[in-house]
Amino acid sequence: MPDTSDAYITGNPVFIFSETGGRVAAIAPVNSDRVRKGDILLQLENAHEERQFKKAEQSLLETEKETQERYIADSQNNAQILHAQMTYQQALIEYNRRLQSIGPAAISQEDLRQALKNVNSSKAALDIAIQQYRRNLLWLREADISQQKLIVQAREALQKAAEALDRTRVRSPVSGYVAHRNVHTGLHVSPGQTLMTIVPADQMWINANFTAAEIADVRVGQKAVILTEMYGNKVVFDGQVEGWDQDADAELSALSSAEKWISEVQKIPVRISINPMQMSQYPLRIGVSSRVKLLDRRTRSAHFSLVRKGINILRAYRKYLLED
């Protein structure tokens, strides 16, 4: 079965950019680093945004405090009415008690006048408290509408300040590997400027280049064995043919018989997926060269038979790479 050393790791790059402009204060990852979704990749200078956020936060606290003070005043008004009402009732009870205890003839005019005076003064105090409560209630209702609007505005301002502050932190939208970083600390970046690229871990594959003659009998789903050299060691992966460049295939099919020799040298990229479990143990990066051998039913069965028996997978791979 065909094999090739003209094979390279590739993938779908995600371009990372900043939504706002500013000077780069810090950078977390370097090329080939693995990052997770949500990780901070880059931090812009944000002293201004920090001040605006704290200012908006303080404004909201003060606005909410004013609202609380209004309701505290309302509670105090209620307490004043209750106290005035109790005083009036107590004065009225005392006045009636004096009238009914012994009889009007036995009560001095001075005591009766004083009791009646207490009733009238406490009733007047109650009326004043009720009037004050009604005025405060009307004022509170009008002020409450205005105050609630202020609270909403303060919360919106805080939300905007928080978003502006968060935009100074460039986060990774996906989990994957940094493929290319073209920014450094101290550089002034503009909104929309590409800062780096990240290749999602689940969107990496190998482009293995074979001649048209070599892949004449290749089928989608066919198994492959992949050898890469990373981490100072050779690492073996299982792969599977996902497809190839149909345009190039069609162009070769249209060649005349005299031109068929081109198929001996013309390369067609074959897309081969990589076992995700193996790749999670040995992360790859864009551009790493590899050697790929496609397996037919015989070599595939023998290959996995050796693996199941515990024979070194690299030795088994070399065995089939050397087979014609």
C-alpha positions in Angstrom: 0.0 0.0 0.0 1.2 3.6 -0.7 3.1 5.6 1.9 4.5 9.1 1.8 6.6 11.5 3.8 5.0 14.4 2.1 2.4 14.9 4.7 1.7 17.8 7.1 -0.5 18.6 10.0 -3.1 21.2 9.1 -6.4 22.5 10.4 -9.0 25.3 10.4 -7.4 28.3 12.0 -9.5 30.7 14.1 -8.2 34.2 13.8 -7.9 36.1 17.1 -8.4 39.9 17.2 -9.2 42.6 19.7 -12.6 44.4 19.8 -10.9 47.5 21.0 -7.6 49.3 20.5 -4.8 49.8 22.9 -1.3 48.9 24.0 -0.5 45.3 24.8 0.3 44.9 28.5 0.8 41.2 28.7 0.6 38.0 26.6 -0.2 34.6 28.0 0.5 31.9 25.4 3.3 31.4 22.9 3.3 29.4 19.6 2.2 25.8 20.0 0.8 26.4 23.5 -2.5 24.7 24.3 -5.3 27.0 25.4 -8.8 26.4 26.7 -12.0 28.2 25.7 -12.3 31.3 27.8 -8.6 31.6 28.6 -7.1 35.1 28.6 -4.7 35.3 25.6 -3.8 38.9 25.8 -4.3 41.8 28.2 -4.4 45.5 27.0 -3.6 48.4 29.2 -6.8 49.2 31.0 -6.2 51.9 33.6 -8.9 54.1 32.1 -11.4 51.3 31.9 -10.7 50.3 35.5 -11.3 53.9 36.7 -14.6 54.1 34.7 -15.7 50.7 36.1 -15.0 51.8 39.7 -16.8 55.1 39.1 -19.9 53.4 37.7 -19.8 50.9 40.6 -19.7 53.7 43.2 -22.5 55.6 41.4 -24.8 52.6 41.5 -24.0 52.1 45.2 -24.8 55.7 46.0 -28.0 55.7 44.0 -29.2 52.5 45.7 -28.3 54.0 49.1 -30.5 57.1 48.4 -33.4 54.8 47.6 -32.9 52.9 50.9 -32.8 56.2 52.8 -36.1 57.2 51.3 -37.7 53.9 52.4 -36.1 54.3 55.9 -37.8 57.8 56.1 -41.1 56.2 55.1 -40.7 53.6 57.9 -40.0 56.5 60.4 -43.2 58.2 59.2 -45.2 55.1 59.9 -43.6 54.8 63.3 -44.6 58.4 64.1 -48.2 57.8 63.1 -48.3 54.7 65.3 -46.8 56.6 68.3 -49.3 59.5 67.8 -52.2 57.1 67.6 -51.2 55.3 70.7 -50.8 58.6 72.6 -54.2 59.8 71.5 -55.9 56.6 72.5 -54.2 56.6 75.9 -55.3 60.2 76.5 -58.9 59.3 75.4 -58.9 56.3 77.7 -57.6 58.4 80.6 -60.2 61.1 80.0 -63.1 58.5 79.9 -61.7 56.8 83.0 -61.8 60.0 85.0 -65.4 60.6 83.9 -66.6 57.1 84.7 -64.7 56.3 87.8 -66.5 58.3 90.5 -68.8 60.6 88.6 -68.5 64.2 87.3 -69.2 65.8 90.6 -66.2 64.1 92.2 -63.7 65.3 89.6 -62.0 68.6 89.9 -62.5 70.9 87.0 -58.7 71.3 86.7 -58.2 67.6 86.3 -61.0 67.4 83.7 -59.6 70.3 81.8 -56.1 68.8 81.8 -57.4 65.4 80.6 -59.4 67.0 77.8 -56.4 69.1 76.9 -54.3 66.0 76.6 -57.0 64.4 74.3 -57.1 67.5 72.0 -53.3 67.9 71.8 -52.7 64.2 71.1 -55.5 64.3 68.5 -53.9 67.3 66.8 -50.5 65.5 66.9 -52.1 62.5 65.2 -53.7 64.6 62.5 -50.3 66.3 61.8 -48.6 62.9 61.6 -51.2 61.6 59.2 -50.9 64.7 57.0 -47.1 64.4 57.0 -47.4 60.8 56.1 -49.7 61.6 53.2 -47.3 64.3 51.9 -44.3 62.0 52.3 -46.2 59.1 50.6 -47.0 61.3 47.6 -43.4 62.6 47.5 -42.1 59.1 47.8 -44.2 57.8 44.9 -43.0 60.6 42.6 -39.4 60.3 43.8 -39.5 56.5 43.6 -40.3 56.6 39.8 -37.4 59.0 39.3 -35.1 57.1 41.6 -35.9 53.8 39.8 -35.0 55.4 36.5 -31.7 56.5 38.1 -31.0 53.0 39.3 -31.7 51.5 35.9 -29.4 54.1 34.3 -26.6 53.4 36.9 -26.9 49.7 36.3 -26.7 50.2 32.5 -23.6 52.4 33.0 -22.0 49.8 35.2 -22.8 47.1 32.6 -21.2 49.1 29.8 -18.1 49.9 32.0 -17.8 46.1 32.8 -18.0 45.2 29.1 -15.5 47.9 28.1 -13.1 46.5 30.8 -13.7 43.0 29.7 -12.9 43.9 26.1 -9.3 44.8 27.2 -8.9 41.0 27.9 -8.7 39.0 24.7 -10.0 35.5 25.4 -9.8 32.3 23.4 -13.1 31.5 21.7 -12.1 27.8 21.4 -9.9 25.1 22.9 -6.9 24.4 20.7 -3.3 25.3 19.9 -1.7 28.6 19.2 -0.5 28.3 15.6 0.9 31.8 14.9 1.4 34.8 17.2 2.2 38.1 15.6 1.9 40.5 18.6 4.3 41.4 21.4 4.1 43.3 24.7 4.1 47.1 24.2 2.7 47.0 20.7 -0.3 49.2 20.0 -3.1 47.2 18.3 -6.2 48.4 16.5 -9.7 46.9 16.6 -10.0 44.0 14.3 -6.3 43.5 13.9 -5.3 39.8 13.8 -3.2 39.1 16.8 -2.8 35.3 16.6 -4.4 32.2 15.2 -5.6 29.2 17.1 -6.4 25.8 15.6 -9.2 24.0 17.5 -8.0 20.6 18.8 -11.0 18.8 17.1 -10.4 20.5 13.8 -6.9 19.2 12.9 -6.0 16.6 10.3 -3.2 15.6 7.9 -2.8 16.4 4.3 -0.9 13.5 2.8 0.2 14.0 -0.8 0.1 11.0 -3.0 0.3 10.6 -6.8 -2.9 9.8 -8.7 -1.6 6.3 -9.4 -1.0 5.6 -5.7 -4.5 6.5 -4.7 -6.3 4.9 -7.6 -7.8 2.3 -5.3 -8.1 4.4 -2.2 -11.5 4.7 -0.6 -13.0 7.1 1.9 -12.9 5.4 5.3 -9.7 3.5 4.6 -7.4 3.2 7.6 -4.0 4.7 7.8 -1.0 4.7 10.1 0.8 8.0 10.9 4.3 8.6 12.2 5.3 12.0 13.6 8.4 13.1 15.4 7.6 15.4 18.3 8.6 15.7 21.9 12.0 14.2 20.9 10.3 10.8 20.1 8.5 9.2 17.3 4.7 9.0 17.9 2.3 6.8 16.1 -1.3 7.7 15.4 -4.2 5.9 13.8 -5.9 7.7 10.9 -8.7 7.4 8.4 -9.1 8.7 4.9 -11.8 11.4 4.8 -11.4 12.5 1.1 -9.1 14.2 -1.4 -9.0 17.1 -3.8 -11.7 16.2 -6.4 -10.7 19.1 -8.6 -7.2 17.8 -9.1 -8.5 14.3 -9.6 -10.9 15.5 -12.3 -8.1 17.5 -14.1 -5.9 14.3 -14.2 -8.8 12.3 -15.6 -9.2 14.7 -18.4 -5.6 14.4 -19.6 -4.8 12.6 -22.9 -3.0 9.3 -23.0 0.2 11.1 -23.9 -0.1 13.2 -20.8 -0.9 10.4 -18.4 2.8 10.4 -17.3 1.9 13.5 -15.3 0.0 11.3 -12.9 3.2 9.7 -11.9 4.5 13.0 -10.4 1.4 15.1 -9.9 0.5 15.0 -6.2 -3.1 15.0 -4.9 -3.6 15.9 -1.2 -5.5 13.3 0.7 -7.2 14.4 3.9 -6.7 12.0 6.8 -8.3 12.4 10.2 -6.4 11.6 13.3 -7.6 9.5 16.3 -8.8 12.2 18.8 -8.0 10.1 21.8 -4.4 9.7 20.7 -4.1 13.3 19.8 -5.3 14.4 23.3 -2.3 12.5 24.7 0.2 13.8 22.2 -1.0 17.2 21.0 0.1 18.1 17.5 0.7 21.5 15.9 0.2 23.0 12.5 3.0 22.3 10.0 4.5 19.3 11.6 5.7 16.8 8.9 4.6 13.2 9.2 4.9 9.9 7.4 1.7 8.2 6.4 1.0 4.7 5.1 -2.5 3.6 3.9 -3.6 0.2 5.1 -5.5 -2.4 3.0 -7.5 -5.1 4.7 -4.5 -7.4 5.1 -2.1 -4.9 6.5 -4.8 -3.4 8.7 -5.8 -6.7 10.2 -2.1 -7.6 10.8 -1.3 -4.2 12.3 -4.1 -4.3 14.8 -3.4 -7.9 15.6 0.1 -7.0 16.6 -1.2 -4.1 18.7 -3.7 -6.3 20.5 -0.9 -8.8 21.3 1.0 -6.0 23.0 3.8 -5.8 20.4 5.3 -2.3 20.2 3.1 -0.2 18.0 6.1 1.7 16.6 7.8 -1.5 15.6 4.6 -2.8 14.0 4.3 0.5 12.1 7.9 0.3 10.8 7.2 -3.3 9.7 4.4 -2.2 7.5 6.2 0.9 6.3 8.9 -1.3 4.9 6.5 -3.7 3.2 5.9 -3.3 -0.5 
